[in-house]
Amino acid sequence: MPEPLYRQIAEHLRTRIDRGELRPGEQLPSEADLEEEFGVSRNTVRLAVAALANEGLIESRAGRGTFVRERRTITVLQSTEPQGIPLGPKDVFKSALEREGVVPEQDNFRMEFRRATPEVAARLQIEEGEPVVVRRMDRFVDGERWSQQESFYPKDIAEGTELMSPEDIPRGTVRVLAENGYVQTGFRDEINCRMPTREEAAFLGSPPGAPVLEIFRVAYSGERPIRLTITVYAGDSTQVAYEIGDVSARGESGRGSRDRETG
């Protein structure tokens, strides 16, 4: 079966965007121009444009028209979190992204007590309903909203430490845990792709139809789980990577994908 006309038009425009013929920030031809170019009805053009908008490739600006979305993709190198007692004055998030030439920020810190849900209890290996300390924050890159994060700590680990503070901890929570006798020896990640909640979409500015990446990280000491961190990233502007073993031969040649503008 041949592809519907609107999908053919969407694919043609998508190819022009990918090739740079339509660049980020550039206005798309008007509906009338697209009707004339492809010899189709206005409704067909609108379906094609809607398909691209749902992919996050274009955006409508009230009273101005439709434009190629300016979108920067940032790579999250998930394997950078240290094992053992970390060195340095900054947390992992800031250290890793500053090396990529961007400015990371964390804001809107909250600390609260909750009862462990079945999911949290299973990951932390505690009883359902046990109290946990939750630290929440919003994260930004170069002033743009990028991710939201919640970290859960068993109460007996967090009690009496800086983890109970609703403020930022510049040297990072991995170091605080180590200083209090809980040295991180490893972690396990699970990555989930799903549609955002209304709150997440509003914070991240996600276009219609764009999913989020949700990463569950359970950190372990030699004896037990010591932290569960759930981070939600905008799926249309985040790439997740891992480097395992000696990858020094990669050099600088592979760094282009870590921070790039795409159409």
N, C-alpha and C positions, 0 to 999 in steps of 0.2 A: 504494500500500500504506500503511495506517495505521502510524504510529510504534508500536513496542512500548510496552507500558504503562510499563515502568520508565523509558524515555526521556521519556515524557509527564510522569511524576512529577518526574523530574530537571529538566525544563524549567520546570515550575511552581515548584519550590523555587528554581531559579536566578533566575527572575523576581522572586521575593520578596526574594532577597538583593540583586539589582540595584536594586530600588526602596527598599531600606532597611527593609523590613518585618522582615527578619531582619538584624540589625546585626552588625558584626565583634565577636567575642567572645561572642555570644549562642548559647545552646544550641538545637539543633534539637529539634523534637518527638521523642518516643521512637518506636521502631519500632512499638510497639503503637498509639500515637496515629496514626501515619501509615497503618498498616493500616486503622484505622477510618475515617480521613478519606477515603481514596481507595478503600476497598473492595477491597483487593488482598491477596495473600499476603505473608507475611514475606519470602520469597525475592525477590519483586518489589521490595519496599521496599529490601532490602539491595543489589540491583543498582543502584537509583536513587542510593542514598547512595554506593556505590562509584564511580559515574560522576562525581559531584560531587567526591569526594575525589581522583580522578585528574586533575581539572581544577585542583586546588589551591584550590578554593573553601571546603572544609570540612576539618576534621581531627578525628580521634578522640583522646580523652584517656583513658588507662587508668583504669577504675573511675569515670569521671565522665560519659561520653557523647560526643556529637558536637557540635562547635561550628563556627560560621562563622569561617573563618580571618581573623585580623587581618593584613592585608597592605597594606603601604605601597608604592606605585609611585613610583620615582624616575627622572626623566628624565636620560639622559646626553646632554649637548649636545656631540656629537663634533666640531663645527667650532670649538671654542674654543682648540684648540692653536695657539700663535703661530707665525708664520713670521718668519724673521729672528732677531736676538738678543733673547730675551725679557727683559722688565723685571720687577722685583719679587723679593722674597726667598723666595717659596713656589712649589712646583711647580704645574703646571696642574691636577692632580687636586684638590688641597686648595683652591686659589683658586676653582675653578669651583663646588665643592659648598658651600663656606662662603658664597658669595653666595646660595645657595638656602636658607640658614638651617639647615643640618644640620652635624654634626660628622664630618668624614672622618678616618680613621686608616689607616695602612699599617703592617704588622707582619710578623713571621716572614720577614725578608729572608734570601735565600740567594744566593750567587754561585758559579757553577761553570763549568768548561770542558766543552764538548761538541764532537763532530764534527758538522758541518752535514749534516742529512738532505737528501734531494733537495728537499723542500718549502722548507726554510729556505734552502738554497743557491740555488734558483731565485729566491726573493724578494729575497735580498741580492745576487744576481748574483755569486756566488763559486762556487768548485769544490766539488762534493760531497765531504764528508770534511774540508774545511778546518776549523781550530779556530775556534770562536766563543765569546764570553763571554756567559753567560746570567745575568740578574738576575731572581729570582723573589720574589713577595711576595703576601700576603693583604691584602685591603682591606675596611674596615668603614665603615659609616655609622651614626652614633649608637649605636655599640657592637654593631651587628648585622652578621653576616657578609654580604658583598655581592658580592665578585668575587675572582677569582684572576688574576694577571698574570705573564707571562714576557716579557722583552725580550731579543732576541738582537742582539749587536754583533759585526761583524768584528773579529778579534783585533787587527789592525793599528790600528784606530780606538780600541779600549778600552785597549790596553796602556799602562801608565804613568799612567793617569788614575784618578779616583775611581770610575769604572765598575767597577773591579776590586775595590771594597770590598763586603763583604756587609752594609753598613750603609745606612740611609736617607740620601738626599741631599736636605736640606730645600729647596734652591733648584731642584731638578729636574734630570733628566738632559738635557733639551733645552738647558738653559743650559750644562751641563758640556760637551756636544758643541760648542756655539758657542765656548766659551772655548778649546777645543782645535783650532779651525780648521774645524769641520764645522757650518756654519750651516744650519739646516733651512730649506729654501725651499718645501717642500710635502709632502703625504702622500697616500697612496691607501688607502682602506678597503675591505675586503670583509667582509660580514656573513653569518654562517652560523648556521642554527638546527638543532640536533641534540639527541639525548638525552645526558644527562650520563654521565660515567664514574662508577664507584662512589665514587671519591675525591671528585669534584666534588659529587655528590649529598650525601655526608656532610658536606662543609664548608658548602655552601650551604643545607642543610636542605630540599632540594627534595622536594615531595610526589611520590608515584608518578605517572608519566605527564607530569610537567612538564619541558619542554625547557630547554636553556640557549641563550643568545645568545653566539656566539663571534665576536669582531671581530679581524680581522687588519689591522694598520696598518703600512704600509711608509713610513718617513720618508726624504726625499731631501735631499741638498745639491744644489748646482748641477751636481755631477759624478757622484754615485753614490748608491745606497741606503746609509743610515748606521744604520738601526735597523729591526728587525722586532719589533713588540709584539703579543702575542696575549693578549686579555683575555676571560675567561669570566664571564658574568653570569647570575644566576638569571633565567630567561626569564619567570617569572610575576610578577616585581616590578620589571622594568626596561623602560624605554621609551627608544628611541634617537631622537634628533632632530638635524637639521642646520639651520643658519641660513646662507643664502647671499645675499650682497649686503646692501643696506640694509633692515633690518627694524625700524627705529626706530618705525614706525607701530604695531607690535604692542604696544608699551608694556607695562604691567603686566597687561593683561587676559588674556594667554595664559599667565600663570605658574601658574595653578591646577593644570595637569596635571603640573607638574614634581615635585611632592611631595604626594601625596594618599593617603588611605586608601580602599581599595575593598573591596567585599564579595565 
